[in-house]
Structures are given as C-alpha cells and as structure tokens.
Amino acid sequence: MKTILKKGETVLYGNCKVANTFFSRFIGLMGKSFVADDNAIIFPRCNSIHTFFMRIPIDIIFVSESGKVVRVFSQFRPWKLLLPVKGAVHSIEVSSQGADRNGIRIGDQLTCPGVFG
C-alpha cells in the first residue's frame, strides 16, 4: 500500500516513506541535496530530530498520537538538534517551506493511514 499524508481529504504528500527501522531512522534525509515537494519521511514514535550530516534545511512537523499538529519548525538548518517536543509522538520531515506551502499549522489534523490519525 502506498503511504500518503493527508489533511482532511486533501493529499499533502503522496510519496511518503515510513522510517521504521534503525537504519532508515538514522539515515533520514542525510546527504540529500534535494527533497521533492511531494516527498515526506515519517518517523513513528519519534519526538526529537537531529539534522547532522544534512546538506539542506528542511521543515519538521511534530504530531500527536492521533495526528494533531503540535509544532512546526520551518527551514530547520543542518547540524542542529531538536530536543523532545512536548505532546509530540511522531515527526515528519519535508522540503524546506513545505509545511507553509501546504498550509500546515499547529492544531491541524493530519492522517497517515497505517501510521497515525
């Protein structure tokens, strides 16, 4: 089954990867020089993120167990560390300014079938 990220009935990211292994969680977007607007990496049960070894800024969306957006970091630069975000259970990495482009705001309800929401 294809993994997608939705807000209501609108598909925000149609090409999502779920990082559910140690290796995929460790690698994330490391070394990437580009993230397509339709791509996202979802980190289940992850409420903190690092951008070590990354080459580009990204947006990071933190959601609760049910998929409610609790925090959005826009244009988060490489070589930074985000400590655990209160109320967050899952995190999502998308292209820089992707959250704003898709109108993602704190309090929005997101769904990712099979993962949350």
Biopython code that builds the backbone (N, CA, C, O; Angstrom):
import numpy as np
from Bio.PDB.StructureBuilder import StructureBuilder

atoms = [
    (1, "MET", "N", (0.829, -1.178, 0.000)),
    (1, "MET", "CA", (0.000, 0.000, 0.000)),
    (1, "MET", "C", (0.881, 1.252, 0.000)),
    (1, "MET", "O", (1.868, 1.331, 0.731)),
    (2, "LYS", "N", (0.514, 2.209, -0.816)),
    (2, "LYS", "CA", (1.240, 3.467, -0.903)),
    (2, "LYS", "C", (0.972, 4.290, 0.357)),
    (2, "LYS", "O", (-0.170, 4.380, 0.809)),
    (3, "THR", "N", (2.006, 4.883, 0.915)),
    (3, "THR", "CA", (1.852, 5.693, 2.112)),
    (3, "THR", "C", (1.682, 7.150, 1.711)),
    (3, "THR", "O", (2.498, 7.702, 0.973)),
    (4, "ILE", "N", (0.611, 7.769, 2.206)),
    (4, "ILE", "CA", (0.326, 9.168, 1.908)),
    (4, "ILE", "C", (0.078, 9.924, 3.207)),
    (4, "ILE", "O", (-0.214, 9.328, 4.243)),
    (5, "LEU", "N", (0.199, 11.233, 3.134)),
    (5, "LEU", "CA", (-0.089, 12.101, 4.271)),
    (5, "LEU", "C", (-1.174, 13.067, 3.834)),
    (5, "LEU", "O", (-1.038, 13.772, 2.834)),
    (6, "LYS", "N", (-2.272, 13.088, 4.617)),
    (6, "LYS", "CA", (-3.432, 13.892, 4.239)),
    (6, "LYS", "C", (-3.824, 14.876, 5.333)),
    (6, "LYS", "O", (-3.556, 14.670, 6.517)),
    (7, "LYS", "N", (-4.470, 15.952, 4.891)),
    (7, "LYS", "CA", (-5.138, 16.899, 5.788)),
    (7, "LYS", "C", (-6.574, 16.950, 5.305)),
    (7, "LYS", "O", (-6.866, 17.506, 4.246)),
    (8, "GLY", "N", (-7.473, 16.362, 6.092)),
    (8, "GLY", "CA", (-8.845, 16.189, 5.621)),
    (8, "GLY", "C", (-8.840, 15.203, 4.465)),
    (8, "GLY", "O", (-8.295, 14.106, 4.585)),
    (9, "GLU", "N", (-9.433, 15.581, 3.363)),
    (9, "GLU", "CA", (-9.437, 14.729, 2.168)),
    (9, "GLU", "C", (-8.337, 15.111, 1.184)),
    (9, "GLU", "O", (-8.201, 14.485, 0.133)),
    (10, "THR", "N", (-7.554, 16.129, 1.516)),
    (10, "THR", "CA", (-6.503, 16.616, 0.625)),
    (10, "THR", "C", (-5.200, 15.862, 0.867)),
    (10, "THR", "O", (-4.712, 15.805, 1.996)),
    (11, "VAL", "N", (-4.641, 15.290, -0.182)),
    (11, "VAL", "CA", (-3.340, 14.623, -0.086)),
    (11, "VAL", "C", (-2.259, 15.699, -0.134)),
    (11, "VAL", "O", (-2.124, 16.409, -1.130)),
    (12, "LEU", "N", (-1.493, 15.812, 0.947)),
    (12, "LEU", "CA", (-0.412, 16.787, 1.015)),
    (12, "LEU", "C", (0.886, 16.222, 0.460)),
    (12, "LEU", "O", (1.624, 16.904, -0.251)),
    (13, "TYR", "N", (1.150, 14.972, 0.793)),
    (13, "TYR", "CA", (2.370, 14.292, 0.355)),
    (13, "TYR", "C", (1.981, 12.908, -0.123)),
    (13, "TYR", "O", (1.543, 12.070, 0.665)),
    (14, "GLY", "N", (2.139, 12.670, -1.406)),
    (14, "GLY", "CA", (1.723, 11.401, -1.998)),
    (14, "GLY", "C", (2.819, 10.364, -2.069)),
    (14, "GLY", "O", (2.574, 9.218, -2.446)),
    (15, "ASN", "N", (4.027, 10.759, -1.710)),
    (15, "ASN", "CA", (5.163, 9.845, -1.780)),
    (15, "ASN", "C", (5.883, 9.857, -0.430)),
    (15, "ASN", "O", (6.931, 10.486, -0.280)),
    (16, "CYS", "N", (5.312, 9.161, 0.539)),
    (16, "CYS", "CA", (5.862, 9.140, 1.896)),
    (16, "CYS", "C", (6.613, 7.846, 2.167)),
    (16, "CYS", "O", (6.214, 6.761, 1.744)),
    (17, "LYS", "N", (7.701, 8.002, 2.880)),
    (17, "LYS", "CA", (8.472, 6.850, 3.344)),
    (17, "LYS", "C", (8.315, 6.796, 4.861)),
    (17, "LYS", "O", (8.441, 7.817, 5.536)),
    (18, "VAL", "N", (8.046, 5.629, 5.388)),
    (18, "VAL", "CA", (7.955, 5.454, 6.837)),
    (18, "VAL", "C", (9.287, 4.891, 7.324)),
    (18, "VAL", "O", (9.692, 3.796, 6.933)),
    (19, "ALA", "N", (9.952, 5.645, 8.173)),
    (19, "ALA", "CA", (11.246, 5.225, 8.721)),
    (19, "ALA", "C", (10.984, 4.385, 9.968)),
    (19, "ALA", "O", (10.884, 4.909, 11.077)),
    (20, "ASN", "N", (10.875, 3.075, 9.766)),
    (20, "ASN", "CA", (10.520, 2.198, 10.887)),
    (20, "ASN", "C", (11.608, 1.183, 11.226)),
    (20, "ASN", "O", (11.369, 0.255, 11.998)),
    (21, "THR", "N", (12.793, 1.351, 10.657)),
    (21, "THR", "CA", (13.929, 0.513, 11.039)),
    (21, "THR", "C", (15.022, 1.414, 11.608)),
    (21, "THR", "O", (15.032, 2.619, 11.359)),
    (22, "PHE", "N", (15.927, 0.835, 12.360)),
    (22, "PHE", "CA", (17.020, 1.628, 12.926)),
    (22, "PHE", "C", (17.773, 2.365, 11.825)),
    (22, "PHE", "O", (18.052, 3.557, 11.950)),
    (23, "PHE", "N", (18.098, 1.662, 10.752)),
    (23, "PHE", "CA", (18.887, 2.260, 9.681)),
    (23, "PHE", "C", (18.129, 3.388, 8.987)),
    (23, "PHE", "O", (18.694, 4.459, 8.760)),
    (24, "SER", "N", (16.859, 3.165, 8.648)),
    (24, "SER", "CA", (16.094, 4.207, 7.948)),
    (24, "SER", "C", (15.872, 5.422, 8.853)),
    (24, "SER", "O", (15.822, 6.551, 8.366)),
    (25, "ARG", "N", (15.740, 5.207, 10.143)),
    (25, "ARG", "CA", (15.583, 6.322, 11.078)),
    (25, "ARG", "C", (16.891, 7.099, 11.208)),
    (25, "ARG", "O", (16.883, 8.326, 11.301)),
    (26, "PHE", "N", (18.007, 6.383, 11.213)),
    (26, "PHE", "CA", (19.302, 7.037, 11.335)),
    (26, "PHE", "C", (19.615, 7.862, 10.088)),
    (26, "PHE", "O", (20.082, 8.996, 10.199)),
    (27, "ILE", "N", (19.367, 7.314, 8.920)),
    (27, "ILE", "CA", (19.707, 7.975, 7.656)),
    (27, "ILE", "C", (18.776, 9.147, 7.348)),
    (27, "ILE", "O", (19.252, 10.234, 7.019)),
    (28, "GLY", "N", (17.464, 8.950, 7.448)),
    (28, "GLY", "CA", (16.523, 10.038, 7.157)),
    (28, "GLY", "C", (16.842, 10.722, 5.842)),
    (28, "GLY", "O", (16.866, 10.077, 4.794)),
    (29, "LEU", "N", (17.088, 12.025, 5.887)),
    (29, "LEU", "CA", (17.424, 12.794, 4.683)),
    (29, "LEU", "C", (18.911, 13.140, 4.611)),
    (29, "LEU", "O", (19.310, 14.019, 3.848)),
    (30, "MET", "N", (19.729, 12.447, 5.404)),
    (30, "MET", "CA", (21.166, 12.718, 5.395)),
    (30, "MET", "C", (21.738, 12.624, 3.993)),
    (30, "MET", "O", (21.435, 11.693, 3.246)),
    (31, "GLY", "N", (22.563, 13.592, 3.647)),
    (31, "GLY", "CA", (23.262, 13.572, 2.373)),
    (31, "GLY", "C", (22.437, 14.015, 1.181)),
    (31, "GLY", "O", (22.982, 14.177, 0.089)),
    (32, "LYS", "N", (21.147, 14.213, 1.354)),
    (32, "LYS", "CA", (20.297, 14.632, 0.233)),
    (32, "LYS", "C", (20.557, 16.103, -0.079)),
    (32, "LYS", "O", (20.745, 16.920, 0.822)),
    (33, "SER", "N", (20.565, 16.424, -1.371)),
    (33, "SER", "CA", (20.723, 17.820, -1.772)),
    (33, "SER", "C", (19.413, 18.396, -2.291)),
    (33, "SER", "O", (19.348, 19.562, -2.680)),
    (34, "PHE", "N", (18.357, 17.561, -2.296)),
    (34, "PHE", "CA", (17.057, 17.998, -2.798)),
    (34, "PHE", "C", (15.973, 17.095, -2.220)),
    (34, "PHE", "O", (16.163, 15.884, -2.099)),
    (35, "VAL", "N", (14.842, 17.688, -1.865)),
    (35, "VAL", "CA", (13.670, 16.921, -1.432)),
    (35, "VAL", "C", (12.498, 17.387, -2.287)),
    (35, "VAL", "O", (12.139, 18.564, -2.258)),
    (36, "ALA", "N", (11.906, 16.484, -3.039)),
    (36, "ALA", "CA", (10.774, 16.835, -3.896)),
    (36, "ALA", "C", (9.595, 17.297, -3.045)),
    (36, "ALA", "O", (9.419, 16.846, -1.913)),
    (37, "ASP", "N", (8.795, 18.196, -3.600)),
    (37, "ASP", "CA", (7.651, 18.754, -2.872)),
    (37, "ASP", "C", (6.651, 17.693, -2.439)),
    (37, "ASP", "O", (5.929, 17.897, -1.464)),
    (38, "ASP", "N", (6.591, 16.563, -3.140)),
    (38, "ASP", "CA", (5.616, 15.507, -2.853)),
    (38, "ASP", "C", (6.155, 14.451, -1.882)),
    (38, "ASP", "O", (5.438, 13.519, -1.518)),
    (39, "ASN", "N", (7.408, 14.597, -1.467)),
    (39, "ASN", "CA", (8.053, 13.596, -0.615)),
    (39, "ASN", "C", (8.027, 13.986, 0.860)),
    (39, "ASN", "O", (8.110, 15.163, 1.210)),
    (40, "ALA", "N", (7.911, 12.978, 1.711)),
    (40, "ALA", "CA", (7.991, 13.166, 3.163)),
    (40, "ALA", "C", (8.544, 11.890, 3.773)),
    (40, "ALA", "O", (8.340, 10.793, 3.252)),
    (41, "ILE", "N", (9.244, 12.051, 4.879)),
    (41, "ILE", "CA", (9.668, 10.895, 5.666)),
    (41, "ILE", "C", (8.972, 10.996, 7.013)),
    (41, "ILE", "O", (9.060, 12.020, 7.691)),
    (42, "ILE", "N", (8.282, 9.932, 7.396)),
    (42, "ILE", "CA", (7.541, 9.886, 8.649)),
    (42, "ILE", "C", (8.313, 9.012, 9.636)),
    (42, "ILE", "O", (8.683, 7.879, 9.328)),
    (43, "PHE", "N", (8.545, 9.559, 10.822)),
    (43, "PHE", "CA", (9.263, 8.851, 11.877)),
    (43, "PHE", "C", (8.278, 8.513, 12.996)),
    (43, "PHE", "O", (8.018, 9.347, 13.864)),
    (44, "PRO", "N", (7.726, 7.294, 12.983)),
    (44, "PRO", "CA", (6.807, 6.905, 14.058)),
    (44, "PRO", "C", (7.541, 6.850, 15.400)),
    (44, "PRO", "O", (8.708, 6.463, 15.475)),
    (45, "ARG", "N", (6.840, 7.240, 16.436)),
    (45, "ARG", "CA", (7.381, 7.190, 17.800)),
    (45, "ARG", "C", (8.721, 7.921, 17.914)),
    (45, "ARG", "O", (9.681, 7.402, 18.484)),
    (46, "CYS", "N", (8.764, 9.128, 17.362)),
    (46, "CYS", "CA", (9.995, 9.927, 17.380)),
    (46, "CYS", "C", (9.614, 11.387, 17.623)),
    (46, "CYS", "O", (9.041, 12.036, 16.749)),
    (47, "ASN", "N", (9.934, 11.898, 18.810)),
    (47, "ASN", "CA", (9.559, 13.274, 19.117)),
    (47, "ASN", "C", (10.753, 14.219, 19.234)),
    (47, "ASN", "O", (10.643, 15.305, 19.802)),
    (48, "SER", "N", (11.892, 13.794, 18.693)),
    (48, "SER", "CA", (13.061, 14.669, 18.600)),
    (48, "SER", "C", (13.810, 14.310, 17.315)),
    (48, "SER", "O", (13.738, 13.181, 16.831)),
    (49, "ILE", "N", (14.522, 15.283, 16.782)),
    (49, "ILE", "CA", (15.175, 15.105, 15.475)),
    (49, "ILE", "C", (16.542, 15.774, 15.507)),
    (49, "ILE", "O", (16.747, 16.766, 16.207)),
    (50, "HIS", "N", (17.469, 15.220, 14.743)),
    (50, "HIS", "CA", (18.738, 15.914, 14.500)),
    (50, "HIS", "C", (18.897, 16.082, 12.998)),
    (50, "HIS", "O", (18.347, 15.313, 12.209)),
    (51, "THR", "N", (19.654, 17.096, 12.617)),
    (51, "THR", "CA", (19.933, 17.307, 11.190)),
    (51, "THR", "C", (21.439, 17.215, 10.923)),
    (51, "THR", "O", (21.966, 17.879, 10.031)),
    (52, "PHE", "N", (22.112, 16.387, 11.706)),
    (52, "PHE", "CA", (23.540, 16.169, 11.494)),
    (52, "PHE", "C", (23.759, 15.537, 10.122)),
    (52, "PHE", "O", (22.964, 14.707, 9.681)),
    (53, "PHE", "N", (24.812, 15.924, 9.468)),
    (53, "PHE", "CA", (25.218, 15.396, 8.159)),
    (53, "PHE", "C", (24.229, 15.737, 7.041)),
    (53, "PHE", "O", (24.320, 15.183, 5.945)),
    (54, "MET", "N", (23.299, 16.631, 7.307)),
    (54, "MET", "CA", (22.374, 17.041, 6.253)),
    (54, "MET", "C", (22.984, 18.202, 5.486)),
    (54, "MET", "O", (23.836, 18.928, 5.999)),
    (55, "ARG", "N", (22.530, 18.362, 4.240)),
    (55, "ARG", "CA", (23.092, 19.390, 3.370)),
    (55, "ARG", "C", (22.137, 20.547, 3.120)),
    (55, "ARG", "O", (22.545, 21.596, 2.623)),
    (56, "ILE", "N", (20.870, 20.361, 3.463)),
    (56, "ILE", "CA", (19.858, 21.366, 3.147)),
    (56, "ILE", "C", (18.942, 21.593, 4.354)),
    (56, "ILE", "O", (18.780, 20.698, 5.183)),
    (57, "PRO", "N", (18.344, 22.781, 4.456)),
    (57, "PRO", "CA", (17.337, 22.974, 5.500)),
    (57, "PRO", "C", (16.061, 22.212, 5.147)),
    (57, "PRO", "O", (15.777, 21.965, 3.975)),
    (58, "ILE", "N", (15.305, 21.847, 6.166)),
    (58, "ILE", "CA", (14.045, 21.121, 5.962)),
    (58, "ILE", "C", (12.986, 21.690, 6.902)),
    (58, "ILE", "O", (13.301, 22.453, 7.816)),
    (59, "ASP", "N", (11.744, 21.316, 6.672)),
    (59, "ASP", "CA", (10.669, 21.589, 7.620)),
    (59, "ASP", "C", (10.417, 20.312, 8.404)),
    (59, "ASP", "O", (10.489, 19.209, 7.861)),
    (60, "ILE", "N", (10.123, 20.474, 9.683)),
    (60, "ILE", "CA", (9.838, 19.331, 10.542)),
    (60, "ILE", "C", (8.485, 19.566, 11.210)),
    (60, "ILE", "O", (8.253, 20.603, 11.832)),
    (61, "ILE", "N", (7.611, 18.593, 11.069)),
    (61, "ILE", "CA", (6.264, 18.672, 11.621)),
    (61, "ILE", "C", (6.154, 17.615, 12.717)),
    (61, "ILE", "O", (6.433, 16.440, 12.483)),
    (62, "PHE", "N", (5.751, 18.031, 13.899)),
    (62, "PHE", "CA", (5.555, 17.100, 15.006)),
    (62, "PHE", "C", (4.067, 16.949, 15.252)),
    (62, "PHE", "O", (3.337, 17.936, 15.335)),
    (63, "VAL", "N", (3.620, 15.697, 15.371)),
    (63, "VAL", "CA", (2.200, 15.420, 15.584)),
    (63, "VAL", "C", (2.002, 14.518, 16.801)),
    (63, "VAL", "O", (2.908, 13.798, 17.220)),
    (64, "SER", "N", (0.798, 14.579, 17.352)),
    (64, "SER", "CA", (0.421, 13.736, 18.487)),
    (64, "SER", "C", (0.116, 12.320, 18.001)),
    (64, "SER", "O", (0.200, 12.028, 16.808)),
    (65, "GLU", "N", (-0.233, 11.459, 18.931)),
    (65, "GLU", "CA", (-0.605, 10.074, 18.601)),
    (65, "GLU", "C", (-1.728, 10.036, 17.570)),
    (65, "GLU", "O", (-1.743, 9.173, 16.692)),
    (66, "SER", "N", (-2.662, 10.969, 17.681)),
    (66, "SER", "CA", (-3.821, 10.987, 16.775)),
    (66, "SER", "C", (-3.560, 11.744, 15.476)),
    (66, "SER", "O", (-4.405, 11.737, 14.580)),
    (67, "GLY", "N", (-2.400, 12.399, 15.360)),
    (67, "GLY", "CA", (-2.072, 13.133, 14.144)),
    (67, "GLY", "C", (-2.304, 14.628, 14.215)),
    (67, "GLY", "O", (-2.211, 15.320, 13.201)),
    (68, "LYS", "N", (-2.604, 15.137, 15.403)),
    (68, "LYS", "CA", (-2.794, 16.582, 15.555)),
    (68, "LYS", "C", (-1.430, 17.269, 15.567)),
    (68, "LYS", "O", (-0.534, 16.863, 16.307)),
    (69, "VAL", "N", (-1.274, 18.304, 14.750)),
    (69, "VAL", "CA", (-0.007, 19.030, 14.664)),
    (69, "VAL", "C", (0.213, 19.806, 15.961)),
    (69, "VAL", "O", (-0.612, 20.631, 16.354)),
    (70, "VAL", "N", (1.348, 19.525, 16.624)),
    (70, "VAL", "CA", (1.658, 20.207, 17.882)),
    (70, "VAL", "C", (2.798, 21.217, 17.733)),
    (70, "VAL", "O", (2.942, 22.116, 18.562)),
    (71, "ARG", "N", (3.605, 21.074, 16.681)),
    (71, "ARG", "CA", (4.721, 22.013, 16.464)),
    (71, "ARG", "C", (5.208, 21.885, 15.031)),
    (71, "ARG", "O", (5.228, 20.793, 14.464)),
    (72, "VAL", "N", (5.602, 23.016, 14.453)),
    (72, "VAL", "CA", (6.167, 23.038, 13.103)),
    (72, "VAL", "C", (7.440, 23.873, 13.149)),
    (72, "VAL", "O", (7.434, 25.006, 13.630)),
    (73, "PHE", "N", (8.523, 23.307, 12.649)),
    (73, "PHE", "CA", (9.776, 24.037, 12.522)),
    (73, "PHE", "C", (10.036, 24.238, 11.035)),
    (73, "PHE", "O", (10.142, 23.272, 10.280)),
    (74, "SER", "N", (10.137, 25.486, 10.625)),
    (74, "SER", "CA", (10.336, 25.803, 9.213)),
    (74, "SER", "C", (11.797, 26.131, 8.946)),
    (74, "SER", "O", (12.449, 26.812, 9.738)),
    (75, "GLN", "N", (12.297, 25.646, 7.833)),
    (75, "GLN", "CA", (13.670, 25.901, 7.380)),
    (75, "GLN", "C", (14.690, 25.580, 8.475)),
    (75, "GLN", "O", (15.594, 26.368, 8.754)),
    (76, "PHE", "N", (14.525, 24.413, 9.083)),
    (76, "PHE", "CA", (15.440, 23.964, 10.135)),
    (76, "PHE", "C", (16.771, 23.597, 9.489)),
    (76, "PHE", "O", (16.824, 22.729, 8.618)),
    (77, "ARG", "N", (17.824, 24.243, 9.907)),
    (77, "ARG", "CA", (19.122, 24.126, 9.250)),
    (77, "ARG", "C", (19.885, 22.846, 9.615)),
    (77, "ARG", "O", (19.631, 22.223, 10.646)),
    (78, "PRO", "N", (20.824, 22.476, 8.743)),
    (78, "PRO", "CA", (21.689, 21.322, 9.031)),
    (78, "PRO", "C", (22.518, 21.537, 10.302)),
    (78, "PRO", "O", (22.783, 22.663, 10.722)),
    (79, "TRP", "N", (22.914, 20.407, 10.891)),
    (79, "TRP", "CA", (23.783, 20.361, 12.060)),
    (79, "TRP", "C", (23.121, 20.924, 13.312)),
    (79, "TRP", "O", (23.785, 21.533, 14.151)),
    (80, "LYS", "N", (21.825, 20.722, 13.435)),
    (80, "LYS", "CA", (21.087, 21.168, 14.619)),
    (80, "LYS", "C", (20.434, 19.971, 15.302)),
    (80, "LYS", "O", (20.284, 18.903, 14.710)),
    (81, "LEU", "N", (20.055, 20.171, 16.545)),
    (81, "LEU", "CA", (19.388, 19.132, 17.334)),
    (81, "LEU", "C", (18.107, 19.713, 17.916)),
    (81, "LEU", "O", (18.115, 20.797, 18.499)),
    (82, "LEU", "N", (17.019, 18.992, 17.755)),
    (82, "LEU", "CA", (15.743, 19.360, 18.377)),
    (82, "LEU", "C", (15.490, 18.394, 19.519)),
    (82, "LEU", "O", (15.368, 17.188, 19.304)),
    (83, "LEU", "N", (15.413, 18.912, 20.713)),
    (83, "LEU", "CA", (15.106, 18.084, 21.873)),
    (83, "LEU", "C", (13.648, 17.651, 21.806)),
    (83, "LEU", "O", (12.884, 18.211, 21.019)),
    (84, "PRO", "N", (13.238, 16.670, 22.607)),
    (84, "PRO", "CA", (11.858, 16.185, 22.540)),
    (84, "PRO", "C", (10.830, 17.316, 22.624)),
    (84, "PRO", "O", (10.938, 18.228, 23.444)),
    (85, "VAL", "N", (9.846, 17.221, 21.757)),
    (85, "VAL", "CA", (8.773, 18.211, 21.679)),
    (85, "VAL", "C", (7.593, 17.720, 22.512)),
    (85, "VAL", "O", (7.080, 16.624, 22.288)),
    (86, "LYS", "N", (7.171, 18.528, 23.462)),
    (86, "LYS", "CA", (6.073, 18.163, 24.362)),
    (86, "LYS", "C", (4.797, 17.910, 23.563)),
    (86, "LYS", "O", (4.400, 18.720, 22.725)),
    (87, "GLY", "N", (4.168, 16.777, 23.839)),
    (87, "GLY", "CA", (2.915, 16.417, 23.178)),
    (87, "GLY", "C", (3.088, 15.703, 21.851)),
    (87, "GLY", "O", (2.122, 15.187, 21.290)),
    (88, "ALA", "N", (4.312, 15.671, 21.347)),
    (88, "ALA", "CA", (4.566, 15.027, 20.055)),
    (88, "ALA", "C", (4.872, 13.545, 20.242)),
    (88, "ALA", "O", (5.516, 13.148, 21.214)),
    (89, "VAL", "N", (4.405, 12.740, 19.304)),
    (89, "VAL", "CA", (4.698, 11.310, 19.295)),
    (89, "VAL", "C", (5.413, 10.936, 18.000)),
    (89, "VAL", "O", (6.315, 10.099, 18.009)),
    (90, "HIS", "N", (5.019, 11.547, 16.895)),
    (90, "HIS", "CA", (5.601, 11.247, 15.585)),
    (90, "HIS", "C", (6.178, 12.531, 14.986)),
    (90, "HIS", "O", (5.741, 13.633, 15.316)),
    (91, "SER", "N", (7.165, 12.372, 14.101)),
    (91, "SER", "CA", (7.710, 13.530, 13.396)),
    (91, "SER", "C", (7.742, 13.253, 11.899)),
    (91, "SER", "O", (7.801, 12.105, 11.457)),
    (92, "ILE", "N", (7.701, 14.334, 11.138)),
    (92, "ILE", "CA", (7.644, 14.248, 9.681)),
    (92, "ILE", "C", (8.640, 15.251, 9.117)),
    (92, "ILE", "O", (8.611, 16.427, 9.480)),
    (93, "GLU", "N", (9.517, 14.793, 8.234)),
    (93, "GLU", "CA", (10.467, 15.673, 7.562)),
    (93, "GLU", "C", (9.991, 15.906, 6.136)),
    (93, "GLU", "O", (9.684, 14.962, 5.408)),
    (94, "VAL", "N", (9.933, 17.187, 5.746)),
    (94, "VAL", "CA", (9.508, 17.556, 4.391)),
    (94, "VAL", "C", (10.453, 18.624, 3.854)),
    (94, "VAL", "O", (11.330, 19.107, 4.571)),
    (95, "SER", "N", (10.270, 18.985, 2.599)),
    (95, "SER", "CA", (11.118, 20.001, 1.984)),
    (95, "SER", "C", (10.996, 21.334, 2.719)),
    (95, "SER", "O", (9.978, 21.616, 3.351)),
    (96, "SER", "N", (12.040, 22.141, 2.626)),
    (96, "SER", "CA", (12.036, 23.453, 3.249)),
    (96, "SER", "C", (10.864, 24.274, 2.722)),
    (96, "SER", "O", (10.656, 24.355, 1.511)),
    (97, "GLN", "N", (10.117, 24.868, 3.603)),
    (97, "GLN", "CA", (8.908, 25.656, 3.330)),
    (97, "GLN", "C", (7.736, 24.798, 2.857)),
    (97, "GLN", "O", (6.707, 25.327, 2.437)),
    (98, "GLY", "N", (7.892, 23.483, 2.924)),
    (98, "GLY", "CA", (6.819, 22.578, 2.512)),
    (98, "GLY", "C", (5.602, 22.660, 3.414)),
    (98, "GLY", "O", (4.470, 22.574, 2.936)),
    (99, "ALA", "N", (5.819, 22.826, 4.712)),
    (99, "ALA", "CA", (4.686, 22.929, 5.638)),
    (99, "ALA", "C", (3.874, 24.183, 5.334)),
    (99, "ALA", "O", (2.644, 24.142, 5.312)),
    (100, "ASP", "N", (4.556, 25.284, 5.103)),
    (100, "ASP", "CA", (3.864, 26.533, 4.788)),
    (100, "ASP", "C", (3.158, 26.442, 3.437)),
    (100, "ASP", "O", (2.019, 26.886, 3.292)),
    (101, "ARG", "N", (3.828, 25.875, 2.469)),
    (101, "ARG", "CA", (3.260, 25.712, 1.122)),
    (101, "ARG", "C", (1.964, 24.896, 1.166)),
    (101, "ARG", "O", (1.040, 25.141, 0.391)),
    (102, "ASN", "N", (1.909, 23.930, 2.075)),
    (102, "ASN", "CA", (0.720, 23.080, 2.210)),
    (102, "ASN", "C", (-0.246, 23.571, 3.287)),
    (102, "ASN", "O", (-1.236, 22.904, 3.587)),
    (103, "GLY", "N", (0.040, 24.729, 3.865)),
    (103, "GLY", "CA", (-0.863, 25.307, 4.855)),
    (103, "GLY", "C", (-0.956, 24.528, 6.152)),
    (103, "GLY", "O", (-1.999, 24.539, 6.807)),
    (104, "ILE", "N", (0.122, 23.848, 6.534)),
    (104, "ILE", "CA", (0.115, 23.058, 7.771)),
    (104, "ILE", "C", (0.382, 23.979, 8.955)),
    (104, "ILE", "O", (1.390, 24.685, 9.000)),
    (105, "ARG", "N", (-0.543, 23.958, 9.914)),
    (105, "ARG", "CA", (-0.467, 24.822, 11.079)),
    (105, "ARG", "C", (-0.690, 24.014, 12.361)),
    (105, "ARG", "O", (-1.266, 22.926, 12.329)),
    (106, "ILE", "N", (-0.228, 24.556, 13.478)),
    (106, "ILE", "CA", (-0.482, 23.927, 14.773)),
    (106, "ILE", "C", (-1.989, 23.785, 14.956)),
    (106, "ILE", "O", (-2.750, 24.721, 14.711)),
    (107, "GLY", "N", (-2.403, 22.605, 15.389)),
    (107, "GLY", "CA", (-3.820, 22.322, 15.595)),
    (107, "GLY", "C", (-4.465, 21.575, 14.440)),
    (107, "GLY", "O", (-5.540, 20.998, 14.604)),
    (108, "ASP", "N", (-3.821, 21.574, 13.260)),
    (108, "ASP", "CA", (-4.358, 20.823, 12.117)),
    (108, "ASP", "C", (-4.369, 19.336, 12.428)),
    (108, "ASP", "O", (-3.546, 18.849, 13.203)),
    (109, "GLN", "N", (-5.293, 18.627, 11.828)),
    (109, "GLN", "CA", (-5.378, 17.175, 11.971)),
    (109, "GLN", "C", (-4.849, 16.530, 10.691)),
    (109, "GLN", "O", (-5.418, 16.717, 9.616)),
    (110, "LEU", "N", (-3.763, 15.773, 10.810)),
    (110, "LEU", "CA", (-3.192, 15.050, 9.676)),
    (110, "LEU", "C", (-3.476, 13.563, 9.838)),
    (110, "LEU", "O", (-3.643, 13.073, 10.955)),
    (111, "THR", "N", (-3.528, 12.858, 8.728)),
    (111, "THR", "CA", (-3.681, 11.404, 8.774)),
    (111, "THR", "C", (-2.663, 10.757, 7.858)),
    (111, "THR", "O", (-2.346, 11.266, 6.783)),
    (112, "CYS", "N", (-2.168, 9.636, 8.306)),
    (112, "CYS", "CA", (-1.278, 8.796, 7.512)),
    (112, "CYS", "C", (-1.748, 7.367, 7.753)),
    (112, "CYS", "O", (-1.365, 6.742, 8.742)),
    (113, "PRO", "N", (-2.583, 6.848, 6.844)),
    (113, "PRO", "CA", (-3.161, 5.514, 7.051)),
    (113, "PRO", "C", (-2.102, 4.466, 7.394)),
    (113, "PRO", "O", (-1.082, 4.343, 6.715)),
    (114, "GLY", "N", (-2.366, 3.727, 8.450)),
    (114, "GLY", "CA", (-1.451, 2.689, 8.897)),
    (114, "GLY", "C", (-0.387, 3.173, 9.860)),
    (114, "GLY", "O", (0.337, 2.364, 10.440)),
    (115, "VAL", "N", (-0.282, 4.499, 10.042)),
    (115, "VAL", "CA", (0.731, 5.041, 10.944)),
    (115, "VAL", "C", (0.081, 5.856, 12.069)),
    (115, "VAL", "O", (0.328, 5.591, 13.245)),
    (116, "PHE", "N", (-0.735, 6.829, 11.718)),
    (116, "PHE", "CA", (-1.440, 7.638, 12.721)),
    (116, "PHE", "C", (-2.663, 8.299, 12.103)),
    (116, "PHE", "O", (-2.825, 8.347, 10.884)),
    (117, "GLY", "N", (-3.525, 8.813, 12.993)),
    (117, "GLY", "CA", (-4.697, 9.590, 12.565)),
    (117, "GLY", "C", (-5.866, 8.801, 12.138)),
    (117, "GLY", "O", (-6.892, 9.370, 11.763)),
]
sb = StructureBuilder()
sb.init_structure("model")
sb.init_model(0)
sb.init_chain("A")
sb.init_seg("    ")
for serial, (resi, resn, name, xyz) in enumerate(atoms, 1):
    if name == "N":
        sb.init_residue(resn, " ", resi, " ")
    sb.init_atom(name, np.array(xyz, "f"), 0.0, 1.0, " ", f" {name:<3s}", serial, name[0])
structure = sb.get_structure()
